Amino acid sequence: MAVRVVPFLVVATLVLFSTWAHSTEIVIGPVLDFPGTNEMSIFWETDVPVEGGVILLEGERGEKNFESPAKGSAFHRVKLTGLLPKTEYEYSILGDGTSLYKGKFKTLPEKGDYRVVLVGDIHAPQKPFFNLLPFIDAKSPDFIILLGDLVYEGDNKHEWMSFFQIGRKLFDHIPLFSVVGDHDCNGETGTYFYDIYFTDSGGGFESPRYFKANITGDLFIFLDVFSDRPNIRQWIWFVNTLVTVARAPDTGRVFVLSHEGVISFKGNRRGYSLFKHFLGIMDFTGVSALFSGHDHHFVNGTTYNGIDFFVSGGGGGVLYDSNHDNFFAKFVGKMEKFYKGYHFLVMDVSDDGFIVRVVDDSGAVIYTKEVVEPR
């Protein structure tokens, strides 16, 4: 039988055609995070290294071009600056000069009311978070706070890819703040979480492990209670931040956020023990509320010195029962409401105070807590 020989020119043509035919794809993102009144950060990852950038459309003002500092890389993070408060922008993600993705976002308001969604313990690639997404989107929050444990194995990049693919149609137009959970870092410091969230957010000594954000005069303090704990530098920064706020004449409300909270009603968990030593100064400096996850259910209550706390870990992990008689919790505070089910929180903040609502995986509001606290 005769053997057919494919000419070299044909082979070369096929190889070149396959190379030209490849279309660069975004495999992670785009994800908006660290929002502000005049800035926004955005990151994404492509399947192959490219020269990345963002075109920001400004309506009648034309457009701005932002280049990615990571030249010829697959992972890109760009900080968009010089923006206007409470303004909607259209953006286009570029790869080697070609538009890969188009979206919109809105900057935070400079003053007035705002809305935030809080959700914890998603544990991607678990599916319950997928069911919560449309209800979160329907609430149209100004930003979202992820209370840690976004994935189950922090060193497994496939889980991160799954998490961001599930959330793409939310994270591409609503910005995030995130605290690190024990599953996100697996007790390590050099995991993918820090590769993704490394940014010059202007927070603590080791941002993004801990940082702060000012939202219309209210202060959100984000803590890292897992990697390299107890991390004395973080707690010095935390106290200094609280004292500075207490001395400021125009201090708004102060919200403190961490993955593990000061109190736990799961089995015989103790809560984050070191945190308990700061209850006094948090009360003295006027902290309005504590938000945490880690326990896969919802709990609302008050500490013994009157600070409201919210435990919200119903984003996707296996749900937990509560131990109302937890010995260690008795020394910290009391429970007012418990709910075992997948859920997220919606907090509406105004000049008069704030309202926290618990929304379940059918979109129903199952609990409401109103705190009257004028600015």
C-alpha positions in Angstrom: 0.0 0.0 0.0 1.3 3.4 -0.9 2.2 5.8 1.9 0.9 9.3 1.5 3.4 12.0 2.5 2.0 15.3 3.7 4.1 18.2 2.3 6.0 20.2 4.9 4.3 23.4 3.7 0.9 21.9 4.5 1.9 20.9 8.1 3.4 24.3 8.7 0.2 26.0 7.5 -1.9 23.9 9.8 0.3 24.7 12.8 0.2 28.4 12.0 -3.6 28.3 11.5 -4.1 26.6 14.8 -2.0 29.3 16.5 -3.9 32.2 14.8 -7.2 30.5 15.5 -6.7 30.5 19.3 -8.8 33.1 21.0 -7.6 34.4 24.4 -10.1 33.6 27.1 -10.6 35.0 30.6 -10.5 32.0 33.0 -10.8 34.0 36.3 -12.8 37.2 36.5 -13.1 40.0 35.8 -13.6 40.7 39.5 -14.2 44.2 41.0 -12.9 44.8 44.5 -11.6 47.5 46.9 -14.2 50.0 45.7 -14.1 53.7 46.7 -15.7 57.0 45.8 -13.0 57.8 43.2 -11.3 54.4 42.6 -12.0 50.8 41.8 -9.7 47.7 41.5 -10.3 45.0 39.0 -8.4 41.7 38.4 -8.6 38.9 35.9 -6.6 35.9 34.6 -6.3 34.7 31.0 -5.6 31.2 29.7 -2.3 32.5 28.1 0.0 35.4 28.9 -1.1 38.7 27.3 -0.5 42.4 27.5 -3.4 43.4 29.6 -5.2 46.6 30.2 -8.6 48.3 30.8 -10.4 50.9 28.8 -12.8 52.9 30.9 -15.6 54.7 29.0 -16.6 58.0 30.5 -19.6 59.0 28.4 -19.1 62.5 26.9 -15.8 62.8 28.7 -14.3 60.1 26.4 -12.2 57.2 27.7 -9.3 56.4 29.9 -6.7 53.7 29.3 -5.1 51.8 32.2 -2.3 49.4 31.6 -1.7 46.3 33.6 1.6 46.5 35.6 2.1 42.8 34.9 3.5 42.9 31.4 2.9 39.8 29.3 1.4 37.9 32.2 -1.7 35.7 32.6 -2.8 37.4 35.9 -3.6 41.1 35.9 -4.7 43.6 38.5 -5.5 47.2 37.6 -6.4 50.1 39.9 -8.8 52.6 38.2 -8.3 56.1 39.7 -9.7 59.6 39.1 -13.3 58.5 39.1 -16.4 60.4 40.3 -18.6 59.3 43.3 -21.8 57.3 42.7 -21.2 57.2 39.0 -21.7 54.3 36.5 -18.8 53.5 34.2 -18.5 51.0 31.3 -15.2 49.1 31.0 -13.5 46.8 28.6 -10.9 44.3 29.5 -8.0 44.1 26.9 -5.7 41.3 25.9 -3.0 42.3 23.4 -5.2 45.2 22.4 -8.3 43.1 21.8 -11.4 43.5 23.9 -12.0 40.3 25.9 -14.9 41.4 28.2 -17.2 44.3 28.7 -19.0 45.3 31.8 -20.3 48.1 34.0 -19.9 49.2 37.6 -20.8 52.1 39.9 -18.5 53.9 42.4 -19.5 54.3 46.0 -21.4 57.3 47.2 -19.6 60.1 48.9 -22.4 60.6 51.5 -25.9 59.3 52.2 -27.4 55.9 52.4 -25.7 52.7 51.1 -26.4 49.0 51.0 -24.0 46.1 51.6 -24.5 42.3 51.3 -22.5 40.0 53.5 -22.0 36.3 52.9 -19.6 33.8 54.5 -18.3 30.2 54.1 -19.1 29.7 50.5 -16.7 26.7 50.3 -16.7 26.6 46.5 -17.2 24.5 44.5 -20.3 23.7 46.7 -23.6 24.5 44.9 -25.7 26.4 47.4 -23.9 29.7 46.7 -25.1 29.4 43.1 -28.7 29.5 44.3 -28.1 32.6 46.3 -26.5 34.6 43.5 -29.7 35.9 41.8 -31.2 37.0 45.1 -27.9 38.8 46.0 -27.9 40.5 42.6 -31.6 41.5 42.9 -30.7 43.5 46.1 -28.4 45.8 44.1 -25.9 46.3 46.9 -23.2 49.0 46.6 -20.7 46.4 47.5 -20.4 42.8 48.9 -18.4 41.6 51.9 -17.2 38.0 51.8 -16.7 36.8 55.3 -14.0 34.2 54.5 -13.8 30.5 53.4 -14.5 31.4 49.8 -13.2 27.9 48.9 -12.6 24.6 50.7 -8.9 24.1 49.8 -7.0 27.4 49.5 -4.1 25.9 47.7 -6.3 24.3 45.0 -6.5 26.7 42.1 -9.3 24.8 40.4 -11.5 25.6 43.4 -10.7 29.3 43.0 -11.5 29.1 39.3 -14.8 27.4 40.1 -15.6 30.1 42.7 -15.0 33.0 40.3 -16.7 31.3 37.4 -19.8 30.7 39.5 -19.8 34.3 40.6 -18.6 36.0 37.4 -22.0 37.5 36.5 -22.1 39.1 40.0 -18.5 40.1 40.6 -18.1 41.8 37.2 -20.4 44.7 38.3 -20.7 44.6 42.1 -17.3 45.1 43.9 -16.1 43.0 46.8 -14.2 43.3 50.1 -13.0 40.0 51.5 -11.6 38.7 54.8 -9.4 35.6 54.8 -10.7 32.4 56.3 -8.9 29.3 57.5 -9.8 27.3 54.4 -8.7 30.1 52.1 -5.1 30.1 53.5 -5.0 26.6 55.0 -2.8 28.1 57.8 -0.2 29.2 55.2 0.8 32.7 54.1 1.8 32.2 50.5 -1.4 30.7 49.0 -3.4 31.7 46.0 -5.6 34.0 48.2 -2.7 36.4 48.7 -1.7 36.2 45.0 -5.2 37.3 44.1 -5.8 39.9 46.7 -2.4 41.6 47.0 -3.1 45.3 46.5 -2.1 48.7 47.7 -5.4 49.2 49.5 -3.8 51.6 52.0 -4.8 49.5 55.0 -2.5 47.9 57.5 1.2 46.9 57.5 0.4 43.8 55.5 -2.6 44.6 53.4 -4.6 42.8 52.2 -4.4 40.6 55.3 -6.0 43.4 57.3 -7.1 46.8 56.2 -9.8 49.5 56.6 -12.2 51.2 54.3 -14.2 54.4 54.8 -17.7 54.3 53.4 -19.6 57.6 53.6 -17.9 58.4 56.9 -18.4 54.9 58.4 -15.3 52.8 59.0 -15.1 49.1 58.1 -12.2 47.3 59.7 -11.2 44.0 58.1 -9.1 41.6 60.2 -7.1 38.4 59.5 -7.5 36.0 62.4 -6.0 32.9 60.8 -2.7 33.3 58.9 0.3 33.7 61.2 -1.9 34.5 64.2 -1.7 36.1 66.7 0.3 38.6 64.6 0.9 41.3 67.1 1.5 44.0 64.5 -2.1 43.6 63.3 -3.5 44.1 66.8 -1.3 47.2 67.4 -2.7 48.6 64.2 -6.2 47.6 65.2 -6.0 49.5 68.5 -4.4 52.5 66.9 -7.1 52.6 64.3 -9.8 52.4 67.0 -8.2 55.1 69.1 -7.8 57.4 66.1 -11.4 57.0 65.2 -12.5 57.7 68.8 -10.7 61.0 68.8 -12.0 62.1 65.4 -14.8 64.7 65.7 -16.7 63.4 62.7 -16.6 59.7 63.5 -19.3 57.7 61.9 -20.1 54.1 62.8 -17.4 51.4 63.1 -18.0 47.9 61.8 -15.4 45.1 62.6 -15.3 42.1 60.3 -13.3 38.8 60.6 -13.8 35.2 59.6 -13.9 33.8 63.1 -15.7 36.0 65.6 -15.5 36.8 69.2 -18.2 34.3 70.1 -19.4 30.9 68.9 -22.4 28.8 69.4 -21.2 25.8 67.4 -20.5 22.8 69.7 -17.8 23.8 72.2 -15.9 26.2 70.0 -14.5 29.1 71.9 -14.6 31.8 69.3 -11.4 33.6 68.5 -9.9 33.9 72.0 -7.6 36.8 71.5 -10.5 38.9 70.2 -12.2 38.8 73.6 -9.4 41.0 75.1 -10.4 43.8 72.7 -14.1 44.0 73.7 -13.4 46.7 76.2 -11.7 49.0 73.8 -14.2 48.3 71.1 -16.9 49.4 73.4 -15.0 52.4 74.6 -14.3 53.6 71.0 -17.8 53.0 69.8 -17.8 49.9 67.6 -21.3 49.5 66.3 -21.3 45.8 65.3 -19.1 42.7 64.7 -19.6 40.5 61.7 -18.0 37.1 61.2 -18.5 33.7 59.6 -16.8 30.4 60.4 -19.9 28.8 62.0 -22.2 27.6 59.2 -25.4 29.1 60.4 -26.8 32.5 61.4 -26.6 34.0 64.9 -27.5 37.5 66.2 -26.9 38.7 69.7 -25.1 41.2 71.9 -21.8 40.9 73.8 -21.9 41.4 77.5 -21.0 45.1 77.0 -23.7 45.8 74.5 -22.0 45.4 71.0 -24.2 43.8 68.4 -22.7 40.7 66.7 -23.8 38.8 63.6 -22.4 35.4 62.7 -23.2 34.5 59.1 -21.7 31.4 57.6 -24.5 30.1 55.4 -23.0 30.7 52.0 -22.5 27.1 50.9 -20.7 24.8 53.5 -22.3 22.0 55.4 -24.7 23.6 57.9 -24.2 23.4 61.7 -26.5 23.0 64.6 -26.2 25.4 67.5 -25.2 24.8 71.1 -27.2 27.4 73.1 -25.5 26.2 76.2 -21.9 26.7 74.9 -19.9 27.2 78.1 -17.4 29.6 76.5 -20.2 31.8 74.9 -21.7 32.5 78.3 -18.7 34.7 79.2 -18.9 36.8 76.0 -22.6 37.5 75.2 -26.0 36.2 74.6 -27.9 34.9 71.5 -31.1 36.6 70.3 -31.7 34.7 67.0 -30.5 31.5 65.5 -31.2 30.1 62.0 -29.8 27.0 60.3 -30.0 27.4 56.6 -28.3 28.9 53.5 -28.5 32.6 53.5 -26.9 36.0 53.2 -27.2 39.3 55.0 -28.4 42.7 53.6 -27.4 45.7 55.6 -29.0 49.1 54.8 -27.2 52.0 56.4 -28.6 55.5 56.8 -28.0 58.6 59.0 -30.4 57.2 61.5 -28.9 53.7 62.0 -28.7 50.4 60.2 -30.9 47.5 59.4 -29.7 44.0 58.9 -31.9 41.5 57.2 -31.4 37.7 56.7 -32.4 36.5 53.3 -32.7 32.7 52.7 -32.1 30.7 49.6 -35.7 31.2 48.4 -35.2 35.0 48.5 -37.4 35.4 51.6 -36.5 37.8 54.5 -36.6 35.6 57.6 -35.2 37.9 60.2 -34.7 41.7 60.6 -32.6 43.5 63.2 -32.8 47.3 63.4 -30.2 49.3 65.2 -31.0 53.0 65.9 -27.7 54.8 66.0 -27.7 58.3 64.5 -24.4 59.5 63.1 
